[in-house]
Amino acid sequence: MARASMDDMVVTVANEGLLASLGAAYLSPKELRTSIRNIQSKTHQPFQVNLQAPAPFPIVDNPSTIDSQSLHSQFESTLAQIKKELSFNKEMSEPKKLDYTFEDQLKVVLEEKIRIFSFTFGCPTKEQIESLQNNNTIVMGTVTSVEEAKFLESRGVDYIIAQGSESGGHRGTFLTNVPQGSEMLSTLALVPQIVDAVKIPVIATGGIYDGRGIHAALSLGASLASLGTIFLPCKESSANDLWKRALLDRTKNRPTVVTRAATGRHCRVIKNTLIEKISPVNSVLRPLPYHNAYMKDLYADAQKQGNDEYIPLLAGQGYRSLRNVPLEKYPNAGELAKWLISELQKPVKSKRLEF
Ligand SMILES: Cc1cc2nc3c(=O)[nH]c(=O)nc-3n(C[C@H](O)[C@H](O)[C@H](O)COP(=O)(O)O)c2cc1C
């Protein structure tokens, strides 16, 4: 989880024997190398480095010019309202282009001889995948449809990560638009279809919050279950405190939605005022990471004010299940990992029906 699962999370979870992931997408090559070496100095367990790979084909998602003009001015006036509400007076400047590429980050993964590499948003080239595998790296990639799973298999990846629509954070969809051209299959529907369609092992992700969810994923034919949102409130997570509190807030019952409004790419977030106001102009927002960068100072201000209505609250559909996870008792990722392992020993209970 980029910006949330960083060094501390990886070390703690890996030391409990689970496969942790360094959400490295927004790290420069230099930062990535530093993180990898820091983690390696604190654990001998394998861990994954996760990056955002470029989409193999361009995906067009532009409204007509007339629509675009009116939506742009709608965005500007909505932003002006939000700024007024937050008494935010700073100048918002056009974000700079990143001075590194996926290729630069991948070079570090190769040089540091990372055992497991995972990616989302697209796919490395066949040559890149082969050079990782020749370097003794296992390569796994995220998909949201059977077509994408077959595409990755044909490119030669080792494992498929099947991301159901319940998942928190960004959609990994890369062969179609999200959500217009994508059916957004749930984990329950997606995993068995992919298991039947490809020969390589499948990892299930999305909507898994306890032993029941893990057992369900394995019963569908997945070889592993991958959990995201559940780790966000932990002490080791780099999510900010306001976000952590929002995830556990029992006083509100906000739904989640998939929208570009928070970051510039389709992403499942808790629907707060920010999302309600910006979602109608989704199609004219700058793409990730530029919308995020453009809004950065405004989000930081809202955070300082303790106002969770104007910060991105990435979360999976099952985030309310966190209320049933004994996080007061297990606030650390290591203890949470132990709890998840203990959950697996428990038999799944269901009420018997009598006819
Ligand atoms: C805050 C957040 C950040 C995420 N960042 C990434 C990422 O950088 N790379 C990635 O492959 N998946 C990312 N994901 C998706 C997760 O890997 C996973 O698919 C998802 O969390 C599973 O669903 P769940 O949230 O219901 O557990 C992110 C998810 C969240 C909640």
The ligand as a Tripos MOL2 file, in Angstrom:
@<TRIPOS>MOLECULE
LIG
   31    33     1     0     0
SMALL
NO_CHARGES

@<TRIPOS>ATOM
      1 C1         -4.3560    2.8470    1.2620 C.3       1 LIG1
      2 C2         -4.1640    1.8040    0.2190 C.ar      1 LIG1
      3 C3         -3.0740    1.8840   -0.6480 C.ar      1 LIG1
      4 C4         -2.8740    0.9100   -1.6180 C.ar      1 LIG1
      5 N1         -1.7770    0.9930   -2.4330 N.ar      1 LIG1
      6 C5         -1.5020   -0.0230   -3.2780 C.ar      1 LIG1
      7 C6         -0.2960   -0.0230   -4.0300 C.ar      1 LIG1
      8 O1          0.5100    0.8970   -3.9550 O.2       1 LIG1
      9 N2         -0.0630   -1.0790   -4.8440 N.ar      1 LIG1
     10 C7         -0.9410   -2.1430   -4.9450 C.ar      1 LIG1
     11 O2         -0.6520   -3.1000   -5.6690 O.2       1 LIG1
     12 N3         -2.0970   -2.1420   -4.2810 N.ar      1 LIG1
     13 C8         -2.3850   -1.1240   -3.4340 C.ar      1 LIG1
     14 N4         -3.5420   -1.1450   -2.7040 N.ar      1 LIG1
     15 C9         -4.4950   -2.2490   -2.9020 C.3       1 LIG1
     16 C10        -4.1410   -3.4050   -1.9890 C.3       1 LIG1
     17 O3         -2.9580   -3.9970   -2.4230 O.3       1 LIG1
     18 C11        -5.2400   -4.4660   -1.9690 C.3       1 LIG1
     19 O4         -5.6050   -4.8010   -3.2820 O.3       1 LIG1
     20 C12        -6.4680   -4.0100   -1.2250 C.3       1 LIG1
     21 O5         -6.1680   -3.2550   -0.0950 O.3       1 LIG1
     22 C13        -7.2530   -5.2470   -0.8020 C.3       1 LIG1
     23 O6         -8.5290   -4.9270   -0.3700 O.3       1 LIG1
     24 P1         -8.9060   -4.5670    1.1440 P.3       1 LIG1
     25 O7         -8.4860   -3.1580    1.2750 O.co2     1 LIG1
     26 O8        -10.3570   -4.7930    1.1730 O.co2     1 LIG1
     27 O9         -8.1110   -5.4840    2.0310 O.co2     1 LIG1
     28 C14        -3.7840   -0.1620   -1.7370 C.ar      1 LIG1
     29 C15        -4.8750   -0.2470   -0.8620 C.ar      1 LIG1
     30 C16        -5.0710    0.7180    0.1070 C.ar      1 LIG1
     31 C17        -6.2420    0.5830    1.0340 C.3       1 LIG1
@<TRIPOS>BOND
     1     1     2 1
     2     2     3 ar
     3     2    30 ar
     4     3     4 ar
     5     4     5 ar
     6     4    28 ar
     7     5     6 ar
     8     6     7 ar
     9     6    13 1
    10     7     8 2
    11     7     9 ar
    12     9    10 ar
    13    10    11 2
    14    10    12 ar
    15    12    13 ar
    16    13    14 ar
    17    14    15 1
    18    14    28 ar
    19    15    16 1
    20    16    17 1
    21    16    18 1
    22    18    19 1
    23    18    20 1
    24    20    21 1
    25    20    22 1
    26    22    23 1
    27    23    24 1
    28    24    25 2
    29    24    26 1
    30    24    27 1
    31    28    29 ar
    32    29    30 ar
    33    30    31 1
@<TRIPOS>SUBSTRUCTURE
     1 LIG1         1 GROUP 0 **** ****
